[in-house]
Amino acid sequence: MKEREEKLGEAKVESPEHGKGISRRGFLSGAALGAVSLGLLGGCAPKDMAQTGQETAPTAAEGEVVQTLENPAKWSFEIPPEPVADSDIAETFTADVIVVGSGPSGLCTALSCLEAGVDVICFSASSQPVGRGGSYQAFGSKYQKEMGVEYDKNSPALKHALTMEQYSAAWNTDHAKWARWIENSAETMNWMIDIMTSHGMHVMLEEGYTDPEGFLDSPPSSHCFYTDEDTNGAVTGAPKVAKVFAETYQEQGGVLHFDTRGIYLIRENDNTGRVSAIVAQRKDGSYVKYEGHKGIVLATGDFSKDREMMAKYAPQAYENFKDIMEFADDIKEIDYDMGDSFIGIFPGDGHKMGLWVGAAWQHAPVATMINSGAIGPKYHYAANFWGINLDANGNRFMRETTNFAYASYPILANPHHCAYFIWDTAYAYRNDKGWLHWGCSYKDTNGTLPFTPEEEIARWEAEVEAGNWVKADTLEELVAQLDDLNAENALATIDRYNGYAKAGYDEEYQVNPEYLFPIAEGPFYGARTKITSDFHGGAAPCFLTVCGGLRTDEHNRVLDIDNNPIEGLYNVGIMTGDFYSNIYSFSVFGQNHGACCLTLPHLLAQDFAAMA
C-alpha cells in the first residue's frame, strides 16, 4: 500500500514523440486547460519548489521533471495515450450522434435520439446493459397522481424538498440544470413508465421520509421499476431498466455495440475545434473509429476505480475508504459489467477523454455517495439508528436522529472509523407503522409490506447468529462483548441517556423527545461498525460512487475553462458536472437517476433533433 501511495507523488514525464492523426502536443494543450494539481493533497501531489527554501531550482537529472509552480508535474490520468495510426483503424462508423456507454443514461439518450429521428449509434465497454440502484425522482407524474400524491413542480412540498437539498449543497450547484429537470421531469417519467410497463415491468412509489428534525422531509415521490420475480426495484431496478431501454432501442432498429471501450476523442484544428470522433478498442484488440456529425455523448460512469482521480478530486472519500477499495492499478482488467459495488466501479474513461481535449473540471467539489450512518435497526432506510450511538471511549458523538447520509461523516471522524450502537427489545415495538425496508412501497401496490415488530426482532436474531451483532440479558454483559469499547464509561453514558429519555429532554444533543427512547428492557442488542467491502454483511459507513466531473451546462454540453461549450462534446449520467456539490444526501430519493440519467438525456435528444 505504501508503494502505491508513493506513486501519487511521482512526476510523470511527457513523451516528445508524436503519433498520426492528432498530435500529443495538441492533446496536452487541451489537457492543460483541464485540472492541474498544485500540491493541495499532501503526499499525493507535486510540491512548490519555493517551499523547499532553496533560492534557485536544482538542476534536473536526465528524465526528471523539476516541480515548480511554473512547471507542475502531471497526474498520470492527465496524460493522454499515443494516438492510433490511421492504418490501424480496422473500421469506421458514422452517425449524427455517437453515445458512449450502456447504462440507463446512455441508453436513454440513444433511444430518445432514435425516437426523435436522430441517426445514432451506441457503443459500450460492457458486454451488456448495466446499472446500479433503481430510484427515479420526478414531480407530477401520472403514477404519482394515480396514487394520490400531490407533488408537482408547483407544490410547496417540492419547494421544501429542493430548498433543503440546495442548502445541503450550500447552493453551490448549477441551478439551470435543476430548473430544466424540474420543468420537464413529469413528461419524461410518463414516457419512461409507458416503455417499462409495455415490457412487463411494474412501477411503484417508494415510501417517503419524515425527518424527526423537520428538515429533510421527503414525500413518497420516487419511482422504481420491478418485475414479478424481483420486487426490490429500489435496489435492483436499474439493470432491468437499462435492459428494457436496450431492447426497445434495438427493436426500433438502433445500433448497439458491446465490448468496445472508448480510448480517446478527436478534436479538430490541433485540439481547438469541434470534437468530431472517438477512437475505441474492441475486446479482441482491434481499433475502430466512430464519427459523430452532431455530437459525441459520454455516458461512461464514475471514476471511483482510478486511484489518482479519487485522491485529487474526492480526497475525503479516498482517505476514508482507500484500504478497502479496488483500484485499476491493483487489478489486471476492469469489469465493465459490474453491478452494485462498494469498492469502486469505473475508471473515469469519459472524464479523462474530456480532459485531454480541453474540458474543464466542474466548479463545485464532486459529491461522493457515502451513507449508512449506522448498522443498528432503523425505522426507515434513510434514517440513522435511533438507539444510542457511542464512540470507543463510551461517549455519544452525534445526534442520533441524523439522516443516514449525514450520519456517516461523524462516524468517519471517529478514530478507526469506529462506533457502537446499543438498543433494547422494546425498540421493536415503538413504530406503529411497521419497519420499512428497501423496496417497501407506498400504499403497498406490489405486496411488499413493512416488517412487523416480531419479524424485525427475527432479523436482529439472524444478525446475532451470523456474528454481526451481539445480544445479552443485561447491559453489563452486552458492553463486555463489544470489542475495544470502554465499558465503564459506556454504562455511565447509557444511564445518563436513559435519564434524558425519562425527563423528555436531551441535555447533550437535543434529540427530539419523540425519538428519545430509554434502553431498559432486555434482552439488549449491540453492534460495532467496521468499514468493509461487504456492505451487506454489516459494514457502515459505505461508499457507493462519485457524482460529477466534467463541467457541463444545462444542455449537457461539456465546457472549457472559460465556460464555453466544446463543440460536439456532451456528457450525461452520473458524470454530469455541477449538478451536485460535496454531498449526495439521499434526501430527494432517486435524484441522480431522475435528473441526470433520464430527464436531461431525454431532452438532449430533442436538442439534437432541432439541430440543422
Backbone torsions as a table, in degrees:
resi	resn	phi	psi	omega
1	MET	NA	-40.7	-179.2
2	LYS	-60.6	-42.2	179.7
3	GLU	-62.1	-39.4	-179.7
4	ARG	-67.2	-36.5	178.3
5	GLU	-64.4	-39.3	-177.4
6	GLU	-67.0	-24.0	177.8
7	LYS	-58.4	-32.7	-173.4
8	LEU	-69.2	-21.3	179.9
9	GLY	-95.7	-3.6	-177.5
10	GLU	-75.7	143.4	175.5
11	ALA	-75.4	144.3	177.1
12	LYS	-105.7	133.6	-175.4
13	VAL	-96.8	128.2	-179.8
14	GLU	-77.8	130.5	177.5
15	SER	-77.3	139.1	180.0
16	PRO	-83.8	-6.5	-174.7
17	GLU	-75.5	157.6	179.1
18	HIS	-123.6	143.4	174.9
19	GLY	-99.9	-175.8	-179.4
20	LYS	-91.0	153.1	173.3
21	GLY	90.7	-50.0	178.4
22	ILE	-148.7	134.2	-172.2
23	SER	-82.9	151.7	173.8
24	ARG	-63.2	-35.5	176.9
25	ARG	-59.1	-41.6	178.4
26	GLY	-63.7	-42.1	177.2
27	PHE	-57.8	-51.2	-172.8
28	LEU	-69.7	-27.8	176.7
29	SER	-64.2	-33.3	176.0
30	GLY	-76.0	-40.8	-178.7
31	ALA	-61.7	-33.9	-179.8
32	ALA	-63.8	-24.8	177.9
33	LEU	-76.6	-15.5	-178.4
34	GLY	-78.7	-124.6	-174.1
35	ALA	-107.6	130.9	178.9
36	VAL	-123.6	128.0	-178.4
37	SER	-79.6	135.8	178.3
38	LEU	-119.0	28.6	171.1
39	GLY	82.3	27.2	-179.1
40	LEU	-79.0	-19.2	179.6
41	LEU	-103.9	106.1	-178.3
42	GLY	-58.1	132.3	179.1
43	GLY	79.2	-6.0	-175.9
44	CYS	-118.6	-17.5	-172.3
45	ALA	-137.0	166.4	-177.6
46	PRO	-61.8	151.2	175.6
47	LYS	-103.6	148.2	174.7
48	ASP	-70.5	126.8	180.0
49	MET	-59.9	-25.8	-179.9
50	ALA	-63.4	-22.6	-178.2
51	GLN	-75.9	-11.4	-177.6
52	THR	-80.7	-13.2	-178.8
53	GLY	84.7	0.6	179.9
54	GLN	-82.4	138.6	-179.3
55	GLU	-76.3	-31.2	178.5
56	THR	-127.3	149.3	-179.1
57	ALA	-70.4	141.7	179.3
58	PRO	-68.2	158.8	176.1
59	THR	-76.4	132.2	-177.8
60	ALA	-78.9	137.6	171.4
61	ALA	-69.8	163.8	-179.1
62	GLU	-58.8	128.7	178.9
63	GLY	83.8	-4.2	-177.7
64	GLU	-92.8	143.3	175.7
65	VAL	-101.9	120.3	176.2
66	VAL	-79.0	128.9	-173.1
67	GLN	-96.7	111.2	174.6
68	THR	-133.8	172.3	177.1
69	LEU	-63.3	-31.9	179.0
70	GLU	-78.3	-20.7	-176.9
71	ASN	-135.7	67.6	-178.6
72	PRO	-70.6	141.0	174.9
73	ALA	-71.0	150.6	-178.7
74	LYS	-96.4	150.7	167.1
75	TRP	-73.6	152.4	-175.8
76	SER	-63.6	-30.3	-178.5
77	PHE	-72.0	-13.7	178.3
78	GLU	-84.6	-9.4	-176.9
79	ILE	-102.0	118.7	-175.9
80	PRO	-74.7	162.5	175.8
81	PRO	-75.4	164.1	173.4
82	GLU	-64.4	134.8	177.7
83	PRO	-61.4	149.3	178.0
84	VAL	-79.7	135.5	177.8
85	ALA	-63.4	145.0	-179.4
86	ASP	-56.7	-34.6	-178.2
87	SER	-68.4	-16.7	-179.5
88	ASP	-92.7	-4.5	177.5
89	ILE	-78.4	113.6	-175.0
90	ALA	-76.2	-30.6	-173.9
91	GLU	-157.6	147.1	177.9
92	THR	-125.2	131.4	177.7
93	PHE	-115.4	143.8	-177.1
94	THR	-130.2	137.5	175.3
95	ALA	-156.7	169.7	175.1
96	ASP	-64.3	-43.0	-176.5
97	VAL	-130.1	134.6	174.2
98	ILE	-113.7	123.4	178.5
99	VAL	-107.7	130.1	-176.9
100	VAL	-111.0	103.6	179.4
101	GLY	129.4	139.7	-177.4
102	SER	-121.3	37.2	168.0
103	GLY	-86.1	-176.0	179.7
104	PRO	-55.1	-39.4	-177.0
105	SER	-70.7	-44.0	179.7
106	GLY	-65.7	-43.4	-179.0
107	LEU	-72.0	-33.4	173.9
108	CYS	-62.6	-42.1	178.3
109	THR	-62.5	-47.4	-177.3
110	ALA	-63.6	-46.6	179.9
111	LEU	-64.4	-41.2	180.0
112	SER	-64.3	-38.6	176.0
113	CYS	-62.0	-47.4	-177.8
114	LEU	-59.2	-45.6	-179.1
115	GLU	-68.4	-24.4	178.4
116	ALA	-88.3	3.4	178.2
117	GLY	83.9	18.3	-179.7
118	VAL	-96.6	127.9	177.1
119	ASP	-67.0	123.3	-171.2
120	VAL	-142.5	147.5	170.5
121	ILE	-129.2	135.8	177.1
122	CYS	-117.4	133.1	172.7
123	PHE	-135.1	159.5	-171.6
124	SER	-151.0	146.9	175.7
125	ALA	-71.5	-20.6	179.4
126	SER	-78.3	167.6	177.6
127	SER	-96.9	1.7	-177.0
128	GLN	-163.7	169.8	173.1
129	PRO	-62.7	143.6	-176.5
130	VAL	-131.8	160.6	177.3
131	GLY	-178.5	161.8	178.2
132	ARG	-137.1	146.7	-179.9
133	GLY	75.6	-150.1	-179.6
134	GLY	176.3	-1.2	-176.4
135	SER	-86.3	138.5	-179.6
136	TYR	-129.9	116.4	-178.8
137	GLN	-91.0	138.2	174.1
138	ALA	-153.0	166.7	-174.2
139	PHE	-127.9	109.6	176.9
140	GLY	91.1	25.5	179.4
141	SER	-69.4	162.3	179.9
142	LYS	-64.9	-30.3	179.6
143	TYR	-74.4	-37.0	173.7
144	GLN	-58.9	-43.5	179.3
145	LYS	-64.4	-39.3	178.2
146	GLU	-61.7	-35.4	179.4
147	MET	-84.0	0.2	179.1
148	GLY	78.1	20.7	179.5
149	VAL	-92.7	113.6	179.2
150	GLU	-89.5	92.7	-172.7
151	TYR	-152.6	85.9	179.4
152	ASP	-125.8	-172.6	-172.6
153	LYS	-67.8	-9.3	179.2
154	ASN	-108.8	1.8	-172.5
155	SER	-83.4	146.7	175.8
156	PRO	-60.2	-32.2	-179.8
157	ALA	-63.1	-38.5	177.8
158	LEU	-67.8	-43.1	179.3
159	LYS	-58.9	-41.2	179.4
160	HIS	-65.1	-48.5	-175.7
161	ALA	-61.4	-45.3	-177.1
162	LEU	-74.5	-31.8	177.1
163	THR	-65.2	-46.2	-179.1
164	MET	-70.4	-28.1	174.9
165	GLU	-68.0	-39.0	177.0
166	GLN	-69.1	-36.5	175.2
167	TYR	-60.6	-39.2	178.7
168	SER	-58.9	-32.0	-179.4
169	ALA	-96.3	10.1	-177.6
170	ALA	56.5	28.3	-179.1
171	TRP	58.4	21.1	-176.3
172	ASN	-95.3	53.6	-179.0
173	THR	-130.8	171.5	177.7
174	ASP	-85.1	100.4	-175.7
175	HIS	-65.3	-27.0	-179.2
176	ALA	-66.2	-38.5	177.4
177	LYS	-67.4	-41.0	178.1
178	TRP	-60.4	-44.6	-177.7
179	ALA	-63.4	-39.5	179.9
180	ARG	-66.6	-39.5	176.4
181	TRP	-62.3	-50.1	-177.1
182	ILE	-60.8	-42.7	-175.9
183	GLU	-67.6	-27.5	-171.3
184	ASN	-118.8	3.4	-172.2
185	SER	-66.9	-38.7	-176.3
186	ALA	-64.1	-47.4	-179.7
187	GLU	-60.7	-42.3	-178.5
188	THR	-69.1	-40.4	177.8
189	MET	-63.1	-40.0	177.8
190	ASN	-61.4	-39.5	174.8
191	TRP	-59.7	-45.2	-179.2
192	MET	-66.0	-41.8	179.4
193	ILE	-58.5	-44.2	-179.6
194	ASP	-61.1	-41.7	-179.3
195	ILE	-67.0	-47.5	-176.0
196	MET	-66.1	-45.4	-177.7
197	THR	-69.6	-28.5	177.4
198	SER	-70.9	-14.5	178.2
199	HIS	-110.1	24.6	172.5
200	GLY	86.0	5.2	177.4
201	MET	-92.6	160.6	179.4
202	HIS	-116.8	154.7	178.4
203	VAL	-114.0	145.7	171.9
204	MET	-145.2	163.9	171.9
205	LEU	-100.4	135.8	176.1
206	GLU	-79.3	157.2	176.9
207	GLU	-61.0	144.5	174.4
208	GLY	-79.8	-175.0	-176.9
209	TYR	-133.4	128.5	174.6
210	THR	-105.1	112.7	-177.7
211	ASP	-76.4	124.2	177.9
212	PRO	-62.6	-18.0	176.6
213	GLU	-91.9	-3.4	176.0
214	GLY	75.5	18.9	-175.5
215	PHE	-111.4	-52.6	-171.3
216	LEU	-94.2	29.9	178.6
217	ASP	-57.5	138.1	178.6
218	SER	-140.5	124.1	-178.4
219	PRO	-71.2	167.3	177.2
220	PRO	-73.6	84.0	-169.2
221	SER	-125.3	-16.1	-175.3
222	SER	-82.2	130.6	-179.9
223	HIS	-90.0	147.4	165.4
224	CYS	-142.6	161.0	-173.1
225	PHE	-122.0	138.4	-173.2
226	TYR	-144.3	170.0	178.1
227	THR	-115.8	169.4	176.9
228	ASP	-61.5	-32.7	-177.4
229	GLU	-81.2	-25.3	-176.4
230	ASP	-139.6	103.4	-175.2
231	THR	-90.4	-0.5	-174.8
232	ASN	-89.6	60.7	-174.1
233	GLY	-62.5	-28.6	-179.3
234	ALA	-65.5	-24.7	-178.2
235	VAL	-105.0	-38.7	-171.4
236	THR	-117.1	10.9	-174.2
237	GLY	-77.3	-32.4	-172.6
238	ALA	-60.1	-44.7	177.5
239	PRO	-60.8	-36.0	178.9
240	LYS	-70.6	-38.5	175.7
241	VAL	-61.1	-46.0	179.5
242	ALA	-60.8	-40.2	179.7
243	LYS	-63.8	-42.2	178.9
244	VAL	-66.5	-42.6	175.8
245	PHE	-56.7	-44.2	-178.6
246	ALA	-65.0	-44.4	179.7
247	GLU	-61.9	-44.5	-179.8
248	THR	-64.0	-43.2	178.9
249	TYR	-59.4	-47.4	-178.6
250	GLN	-71.7	-34.0	176.2
251	GLU	-60.7	-31.3	-179.6
252	GLN	-91.8	10.8	176.1
253	GLY	94.1	10.5	-179.6
254	GLY	-69.8	144.3	-179.8
255	VAL	-93.2	127.0	-176.7
256	LEU	-137.0	117.4	-179.3
257	HIS	-110.6	124.0	176.4
258	PHE	-99.4	175.1	177.4
259	ASP	53.4	38.6	-178.4
260	THR	-134.8	113.2	-173.7
261	ARG	-103.1	124.9	174.0
262	GLY	-65.9	135.6	-178.3
263	ILE	-119.0	-29.6	170.8
264	TYR	-164.9	156.5	178.0
265	LEU	-93.2	156.3	173.5
266	ILE	-111.3	118.2	177.1
267	ARG	-113.1	126.6	-173.0
268	GLU	-70.1	170.6	176.1
269	ASN	54.2	53.4	176.3
270	ASP	55.0	46.1	175.3
271	ASN	70.1	27.6	177.3
272	THR	-124.2	-10.8	-176.9
273	GLY	-96.6	-145.0	-178.5
274	ARG	-84.7	153.0	172.3
275	VAL	-82.5	118.3	-172.1
276	SER	-115.1	-14.0	-175.6
277	ALA	-160.4	168.9	175.3
278	ILE	-139.5	135.6	176.4
279	VAL	-97.2	135.0	-176.7
280	ALA	-131.2	164.1	178.5
281	GLN	-126.2	128.9	177.6
282	ARG	-77.6	167.4	-179.2
283	LYS	-63.2	-28.1	179.5
284	ASP	-80.2	0.9	177.3
285	GLY	96.6	-12.2	-179.4
286	SER	-75.8	155.4	-178.2
287	TYR	-105.5	143.2	175.7
288	VAL	-134.1	157.9	178.0
289	LYS	-124.3	138.1	176.8
290	TYR	-117.5	122.9	179.2
291	GLU	-104.6	129.7	180.0
292	GLY	-117.0	114.6	-177.3
293	HIS	-68.9	-34.4	-179.4
294	LYS	-103.7	-30.9	179.9
295	GLY	176.9	156.0	170.1
296	ILE	-109.2	124.2	-178.0
297	VAL	-110.1	116.6	177.5
298	LEU	-87.3	125.8	177.1
299	ALA	-139.1	55.6	-166.9
300	THR	-101.2	10.8	175.2
301	GLY	83.8	-163.0	-171.3
302	ASP	-88.8	-172.1	-179.6
303	PHE	-123.0	24.2	-171.6
304	SER	-71.1	-9.2	176.8
305	LYS	-94.9	-0.4	177.9
306	ASP	-99.6	113.8	-175.0
307	ARG	-58.6	-47.2	-175.5
308	GLU	-69.3	-38.7	178.9
309	MET	-65.1	-38.7	176.8
310	MET	-65.0	-43.5	-179.0
311	ALA	-63.4	-36.3	-177.6
312	LYS	-82.8	-46.5	-169.4
313	TYR	-100.5	-19.5	179.6
314	ALA	-134.8	59.1	-170.9
315	PRO	-62.3	-35.2	-178.8
316	GLN	-66.9	-46.0	177.5
317	ALA	-63.8	-41.4	180.0
318	TYR	-60.0	-49.0	-177.2
319	GLU	-64.4	-35.8	-176.9
320	ASN	-78.2	-31.3	-171.4
321	PHE	-117.6	2.1	-172.9
322	LYS	-61.2	-27.2	-176.9
323	ASP	-75.5	-17.0	178.6
324	ILE	-111.1	-11.3	-175.8
325	MET	-79.5	150.6	180.0
326	GLU	-107.9	106.8	-175.3
327	PHE	-95.1	160.6	-176.0
328	ALA	-59.7	-31.0	-178.9
329	ASP	-79.8	-0.4	176.4
330	ASP	-97.6	-15.2	-171.2
331	ILE	-125.6	163.5	-176.8
332	LYS	-81.8	-31.9	-172.8
333	GLU	-150.0	139.2	177.3
334	ILE	-78.3	135.1	175.3
335	ASP	-91.4	97.1	-178.9
336	TYR	-77.9	-4.2	175.5
337	ASP	-94.6	7.8	-172.4
338	MET	-60.0	136.0	173.6
339	GLY	-92.5	-134.2	179.1
340	ASP	-61.4	135.5	178.4
341	SER	-150.5	142.4	176.4
342	PHE	-115.4	17.4	-178.5
343	ILE	-129.0	22.0	-179.5
344	GLY	108.0	143.7	-174.8
345	ILE	-117.7	-73.6	-173.7
346	PHE	-118.7	160.5	-174.3
347	PRO	-93.8	15.6	176.2
348	GLY	73.2	35.0	-178.6
349	ASP	-54.7	-49.0	-177.9
350	GLY	-67.0	-38.9	178.0
351	HIS	-58.9	-46.4	-178.1
352	LYS	-64.3	-46.3	-179.5
353	MET	-59.2	-39.0	178.1
354	GLY	-65.8	-44.6	179.1
355	LEU	-60.3	-37.7	-177.6
356	TRP	-65.8	-22.3	178.6
357	VAL	-107.4	17.5	171.8
358	GLY	101.3	8.9	176.5
359	ALA	-67.1	143.5	176.1
360	ALA	-89.9	153.9	173.0
361	TRP	-78.4	154.6	-176.5
362	GLN	-61.2	158.5	-179.5
363	HIS	-69.7	-47.0	-173.2
364	ALA	-81.2	158.4	170.5
365	PRO	-62.7	141.1	179.0
366	VAL	-64.0	153.4	179.2
367	ALA	-98.8	122.2	175.9
368	THR	-96.3	136.2	176.3
369	MET	-83.7	94.8	175.5
370	ILE	-119.0	127.8	-178.7
371	ASN	-151.4	-161.5	-176.4
372	SER	63.5	71.2	-176.2
373	GLY	-71.2	-7.3	177.0
374	ALA	-159.8	158.7	179.9
375	ILE	-109.7	2.2	174.1
376	GLY	-76.7	176.9	-179.3
377	PRO	-67.8	143.9	-177.8
378	LYS	-125.0	146.4	176.5
379	TYR	-71.9	-25.3	-178.9
380	HIS	-145.6	146.6	-175.8
381	TYR	-64.4	-16.8	177.7
382	ALA	-96.8	2.0	-178.0
383	ALA	-91.2	158.8	166.0
384	ASN	-81.5	165.1	173.2
385	PHE	-65.2	134.4	-174.8
386	TRP	-111.2	37.4	168.9
387	GLY	-97.6	-117.2	173.2
388	ILE	-126.4	136.6	-179.9
389	ASN	-107.1	127.4	-177.1
390	LEU	-128.0	150.3	169.5
391	ASP	-92.0	-177.9	-175.0
392	ALA	-64.3	-24.2	177.2
393	ASN	-80.1	-2.8	179.5
394	GLY	86.4	14.3	-179.9
395	ASN	-104.1	148.1	169.4
396	ARG	-68.3	147.4	-176.9
397	PHE	-133.0	1.7	-179.3
398	MET	-165.1	164.5	175.1
399	ARG	-74.7	126.1	-173.4
400	GLU	-66.5	-22.8	-177.9
401	THR	-86.1	12.8	178.5
402	THR	-67.1	137.6	176.1
403	ASN	-55.0	148.2	-170.3
404	PHE	-62.7	-28.3	178.0
405	ALA	-73.4	-45.2	179.8
406	TYR	-69.7	-32.7	-177.4
407	ALA	-65.9	-20.1	179.4
408	SER	-62.0	-35.8	-170.5
409	TYR	-70.9	-42.9	174.6
410	PRO	-63.3	-32.5	177.3
411	ILE	-66.7	-43.6	179.1
412	LEU	-64.0	-25.1	179.4
413	ALA	-78.9	-15.4	177.1
414	ASN	-70.4	151.0	175.3
415	PRO	-55.0	132.7	179.1
416	HIS	60.5	21.5	179.5
417	HIS	54.4	36.9	-170.6
418	CYS	-102.7	138.3	172.9
419	ALA	-153.9	157.1	-177.6
420	TYR	-126.5	147.8	-175.0
421	PHE	-134.1	125.6	-174.0
422	ILE	-130.2	137.2	179.8
423	TRP	-152.2	171.6	-178.7
424	ASP	-118.7	176.0	-176.8
425	THR	-64.2	-34.7	-178.2
426	ALA	-62.2	-20.8	179.7
427	TYR	-55.7	-34.0	-176.3
428	ALA	-68.5	-20.9	-173.2
429	TYR	-105.6	11.8	-175.1
430	ARG	-95.3	2.0	179.7
431	ASN	-120.5	103.1	-175.8
432	ASP	-71.8	-10.4	178.5
433	LYS	-89.5	-4.4	-177.0
434	GLY	89.6	170.4	-175.6
435	TRP	-97.1	116.5	-179.0
436	LEU	-73.6	162.3	174.9
437	HIS	-150.2	163.9	179.1
438	TRP	-56.6	131.4	-179.2
439	GLY	92.6	-0.7	178.0
440	CYS	-76.2	126.2	-168.7
441	SER	-99.0	154.0	173.2
442	TYR	-70.9	130.2	-179.8
443	LYS	64.2	14.9	173.1
444	ASP	50.0	53.4	-179.2
445	THR	-78.7	-13.6	-178.2
446	ASN	-127.6	18.2	174.1
447	GLY	82.9	7.2	179.4
448	THR	-96.0	94.7	-179.3
449	LEU	-86.1	153.9	172.9
450	PRO	-62.5	157.9	176.7
451	PHE	-71.7	145.7	171.1
452	THR	-77.5	164.8	177.0
453	PRO	-55.2	-40.2	-179.7
454	GLU	-65.9	-40.4	177.5
455	GLU	-66.4	-35.6	178.7
456	GLU	-66.0	-44.0	178.1
457	ILE	-62.3	-36.2	176.9
458	ALA	-61.1	-35.4	176.7
459	ARG	-66.3	-40.1	176.8
460	TRP	-60.7	-44.4	-178.1
461	GLU	-62.4	-36.1	178.4
462	ALA	-64.7	-38.3	177.9
463	GLU	-66.9	-38.3	176.9
464	VAL	-64.0	-45.5	-179.8
465	GLU	-60.9	-35.3	-179.6
466	ALA	-78.3	-7.6	179.4
467	GLY	87.6	7.8	-178.9
468	ASN	-84.8	-33.7	179.5
469	TRP	-122.4	168.8	177.8
470	VAL	-122.5	161.3	-176.5
471	LYS	-145.7	144.2	177.6
472	ALA	-157.4	161.1	-179.6
473	ASP	-80.9	-22.9	178.1
474	THR	-127.0	157.9	178.5
475	LEU	-67.0	-34.2	179.1
476	GLU	-61.9	-43.3	178.0
477	GLU	-66.9	-35.3	-177.3
478	LEU	-67.0	-53.1	-175.3
479	VAL	-64.5	-26.6	177.8
480	ALA	-66.3	-22.9	-179.8
481	GLN	-86.3	-11.2	-176.7
482	LEU	-92.3	106.7	-172.6
483	ASP	-57.4	137.0	172.4
484	ASP	67.1	11.4	176.5
485	LEU	-89.6	133.5	174.8
486	ASN	-70.1	96.0	-171.0
487	ALA	-63.4	-43.0	-177.2
488	GLU	-62.6	-46.7	-179.6
489	ASN	-70.1	-34.9	178.6
490	ALA	-62.0	-43.1	179.1
491	LEU	-64.4	-38.8	178.1
492	ALA	-65.9	-39.6	178.8
493	THR	-65.2	-42.6	178.9
494	ILE	-63.3	-40.5	178.9
495	ASP	-63.2	-41.3	178.4
496	ARG	-66.4	-41.5	178.2
497	TYR	-62.2	-42.2	177.6
498	ASN	-62.1	-34.0	176.0
499	GLY	-65.3	-39.3	176.3
500	TYR	-62.9	-42.1	-179.3
501	ALA	-63.7	-40.1	179.7
502	LYS	-67.6	-38.6	-178.6
503	ALA	-79.1	-19.6	-178.4
504	GLY	80.1	19.9	176.5
505	TYR	-149.3	128.8	-179.3
506	ASP	-94.7	108.1	-176.1
507	GLU	-74.7	-16.0	-176.4
508	GLU	-95.4	-52.0	-174.1
509	TYR	-125.4	8.6	172.2
510	GLN	53.8	40.6	176.1
511	VAL	-61.6	138.9	176.4
512	ASN	-51.5	123.7	-176.8
513	PRO	-54.6	-27.2	179.4
514	GLU	-65.8	-17.6	-177.9
515	TYR	-120.6	19.7	-179.6
516	LEU	-100.8	94.7	-170.5
517	PHE	-105.8	131.1	175.7
518	PRO	-68.0	152.6	176.8
519	ILE	-109.8	89.2	-167.5
520	ALA	-138.6	-16.6	-173.3
521	GLU	-109.7	109.3	179.6
522	GLY	-76.1	165.9	-0.9
523	PRO	-65.6	157.8	-179.4
524	PHE	-107.7	153.2	-178.2
525	TYR	-128.1	153.3	178.2
526	GLY	-151.3	157.7	179.5
527	ALA	-147.9	156.1	179.4
528	ARG	-127.9	135.6	179.1
529	THR	-70.9	152.4	171.1
530	LYS	-154.8	121.4	177.7
531	ILE	-76.7	119.7	-177.3
532	THR	-147.6	159.9	177.9
533	SER	-71.0	-18.0	-179.1
534	ASP	-92.9	75.1	-175.8
535	PHE	-57.6	-42.2	-175.9
536	HIS	-70.7	-10.6	175.3
537	GLY	-87.9	7.2	174.6
538	GLY	116.6	11.6	-177.9
539	ALA	-75.9	145.9	174.9
540	ALA	-162.1	141.2	-12.0
541	PRO	-69.7	175.0	179.6
542	CYS	-133.6	155.2	178.3
543	PHE	-108.9	129.2	-179.4
544	LEU	-102.5	-58.9	-173.3
545	THR	-166.1	-179.0	177.3
546	VAL	-120.3	131.3	177.9
547	CYS	-101.2	125.1	172.3
548	GLY	119.0	-178.3	-179.9
549	GLY	154.6	-105.9	-175.5
550	LEU	-68.0	139.9	179.2
551	ARG	-62.7	129.4	-169.3
552	THR	-140.3	137.8	177.4
553	ASP	-92.6	-176.3	-174.8
554	GLU	-69.8	-12.6	175.5
555	HIS	-101.5	16.0	177.6
556	ASN	64.2	21.3	173.9
557	ARG	-81.4	134.2	176.7
558	VAL	-77.7	138.3	-172.9
559	LEU	-111.3	156.3	174.7
560	ASP	-93.0	-172.2	-174.2
561	ILE	-64.1	-23.3	178.5
562	ASP	-95.5	12.7	-179.6
563	ASN	67.1	21.7	174.4
564	ASN	-90.9	136.9	178.0
565	PRO	-62.5	137.4	171.1
566	ILE	-84.4	111.8	-173.0
567	GLU	-56.3	131.0	175.8
568	GLY	88.0	-3.2	-176.7
569	LEU	-117.1	129.4	-177.3
570	TYR	-137.6	158.2	167.3
571	ASN	-145.5	155.5	-176.7
572	VAL	-139.5	172.4	175.1
573	GLY	80.9	-153.3	-171.8
574	ILE	-66.8	-18.3	-179.6
575	MET	-86.6	3.5	178.9
576	THR	-64.0	122.6	-175.7
577	GLY	-77.5	146.1	171.4
578	ASP	66.6	16.2	172.0
579	PHE	-79.1	-27.6	177.9
580	TYR	-126.1	168.8	175.4
581	SER	-145.0	117.5	168.7
582	ASN	73.9	-45.4	-175.2
583	ILE	-140.2	142.6	169.7
584	TYR	-105.8	104.7	-166.8
585	SER	-83.5	-14.7	-176.5
586	PHE	63.9	12.1	-179.4
587	SER	-78.0	-27.2	168.4
588	VAL	-107.9	94.7	-171.6
589	PHE	-61.9	137.7	176.2
590	GLY	74.5	22.4	-177.1
591	GLN	-67.2	-43.5	-177.6
592	ASN	-65.4	-47.6	177.9
593	HIS	-62.5	-44.7	-174.9
594	GLY	-68.1	-36.8	-177.0
595	ALA	-94.3	-63.4	-170.1
596	CYS	-76.9	-25.4	-176.9
597	CYS	-104.5	-9.6	-177.2
598	LEU	-127.7	-70.7	-172.2
599	THR	-62.5	-52.1	-176.9
600	LEU	-66.2	-41.8	174.6
601	PRO	-62.7	-37.7	178.5
602	HIS	-63.1	-40.5	178.6
603	LEU	-71.3	-32.3	177.7
604	LEU	-59.7	-39.8	178.0
605	ALA	-60.5	-37.8	177.5
606	GLN	-66.9	-34.9	175.3
607	ASP	-63.2	-42.8	178.0
608	PHE	-62.2	-41.1	-178.7
609	ALA	-63.7	-30.3	-178.5
610	ALA	-81.5	-11.6	179.6
611	MET	-71.6	149.4	177.6
612	ALA	-67.0	NA	NA
